[in-house]
């Protein structure tokens, strides 16, 4: 699983994040080690921005038969979220809370919605943030904030990750 995840991250961040990192020895790569003090974990979720949260929620629940959470507003992030449980991972449906939400801007450019970010777990988010800053990988905030799962998260700048917004979440 770690090798598959590492390959997915490498593809997502081609020319950005991973091109700036020195490849770890093969023994470390098989364990998902990204640095000497922190390790990359599993894919936590893929986030999809949606223009109509209830319609999207009903589609995944009623048409596809997925287990779908209730709507949870996250005012500190400017969004309402719904999680779709897929067994091996989740999808996070995002809808803006107000016009100043980053998701509102995304939906202005992408009227039908679309993939917003991928979230990958790390075993030590503070160490990951320090290490990535040392490697000149920008984040969208100075430090981690509490995310939808009640755990610290930080977003890496898409320009440093091959155009993909990457969220890291404390495992």
C-alpha positions in Angstrom: 0.0 0.0 0.0 2.8 2.4 0.9 4.4 1.9 -2.5 1.2 2.5 -4.3 0.6 5.7 -2.3 4.1 6.9 -2.9 3.6 6.3 -6.7 0.3 8.3 -6.6 2.0 11.2 -4.7 4.9 11.1 -7.1 2.5 11.4 -10.1 0.5 14.2 -8.4 3.6 16.2 -7.5 5.7 15.5 -10.6 8.1 18.4 -11.1 7.1 19.9 -7.7 7.3 18.4 -4.3 8.9 15.1 -5.0 11.4 16.4 -7.6 12.8 18.5 -4.7 13.1 15.6 -2.3 16.0 13.2 -2.5 14.6 9.7 -3.0 14.9 7.6 0.2 16.7 4.2 0.1 14.6 1.3 -1.1 14.2 0.0 2.4 12.7 3.3 3.5 10.5 3.7 0.4 8.7 0.4 1.1 7.8 1.8 4.6 6.5 5.1 3.3 9.3 7.2 4.9 9.4 10.7 3.5 12.1 12.2 5.8 14.3 11.1 8.6 11.8 12.2 11.3 8.3 11.7 9.7 6.6 9.2 7.4 3.9 9.5 4.7 0.9 7.4 5.5 -2.3 6.3 3.7 -4.6 8.3 1.5 -7.2 9.7 3.9 -9.6 11.3 1.3 -10.1 12.9 -2.0 -12.1 16.2 -1.7 -14.7 17.2 -4.3 -16.1 20.8 -4.4 -19.8 20.6 -5.2 -22.3 23.4 -6.1 -25.2 21.6 -4.4 -24.2 19.6 -1.3 -27.6 17.9 -0.7 -27.8 16.8 -4.4 -24.3 15.4 -4.3 -25.0 13.7 -0.9 -28.2 12.1 -2.3 -26.3 10.9 -5.4 -23.7 9.0 -3.4 -26.2 7.7 -0.8 -29.3 6.9 -3.0 -27.8 6.2 -6.4 -24.5 4.6 -5.6 -25.5 3.2 -2.2 -22.6 4.6 -0.2 -22.6 5.4 3.5 -22.8 9.2 3.7 -22.3 11.4 6.8 -24.5 14.3 7.8 -23.6 17.8 6.7 -21.0 19.3 9.1 -20.3 23.1 8.9 -16.7 24.0 9.5 -16.8 27.8 9.8 -13.0 28.1 10.6 -12.4 26.6 7.1 -15.3 28.4 5.4 -16.9 25.1 4.2 -19.6 22.6 4.9 -18.5 19.0 4.5 -20.0 15.6 3.9 -17.9 12.4 4.0 -18.6 9.5 1.7 -17.2 6.2 3.2 -15.7 4.0 0.5 -14.3 1.4 2.8 -10.7 1.8 1.9 -10.8 5.6 1.9 -13.3 8.5 1.8 -14.5 11.3 -0.4 -15.1 14.6 1.2 -17.8 16.7 -0.5 -17.1 20.4 0.1 -19.5 23.3 -0.2 -18.8 27.0 0.6 -20.0 28.7 3.8 -20.4 32.2 2.4 -18.9 34.1 -0.5 -15.5 34.5 1.0 -14.9 30.8 1.3 -12.0 29.4 -0.8 -14.5 26.9 -2.2 -16.7 29.7 -3.4 -13.8 30.9 -5.6 -13.1 27.4 -6.8 -16.8 27.0 -7.8 -16.8 30.3 -9.6 -14.1 28.9 -11.9 -15.6 25.4 -12.0 -19.4 25.8 -12.1 -20.1 22.1 -12.0 -17.6 21.4 -9.2 -14.6 19.1 -9.3 -11.7 17.6 -7.5 -10.3 20.1 -5.0 -7.5 18.3 -3.1 -6.1 15.0 -1.9 -5.5 14.4 1.8 -2.6 12.1 2.9 -1.9 11.1 6.5 1.5 11.7 8.1 2.7 10.3 11.4 4.2 13.6 12.6 2.7 16.7 11.1 4.9 19.1 13.0 8.0 17.3 11.8 6.6 17.2 8.2 5.9 20.9 8.2 9.4 21.7 9.4 11.0 19.3 6.9 9.0 20.6 4.0 9.7 24.3 4.9 13.4 23.4 4.9 12.9 21.9 1.5 11.3 25.1 0.2 7.8 23.6 -0.1 5.2 26.3 0.6 2.1 25.7 2.6 -1.1 27.8 2.6 -0.8 28.6 6.3 2.1 29.0 8.7 1.1 26.1 10.9 -1.4 23.3 11.0 -5.0 23.9 11.9 -7.6 21.5 13.2 -9.5 19.9 10.3 -12.8 18.1 9.7 -11.6 15.0 11.6 -10.5 16.9 14.6 -6.8 16.4 13.8 -4.2 18.9 12.7 -4.0 19.5 8.9 -2.0 21.7 6.6 -2.3 22.4 2.9 0.7 22.4 0.6 0.8 25.0 -2.2 -0.3 23.5 -5.5 2.4 25.3 -7.4 4.9 23.2 -5.5 3.0 19.9 -6.1 2.5 19.8 -9.8 -0.8 21.8 -9.7 -2.4 19.5 -7.0 -3.5 20.9 -3.7 -2.2 18.4 -1.1 -3.5 18.3 2.4 -1.5 16.6 5.1 -3.3 15.2 8.1 -1.9 13.9 11.4 -2.6 10.2 11.5 
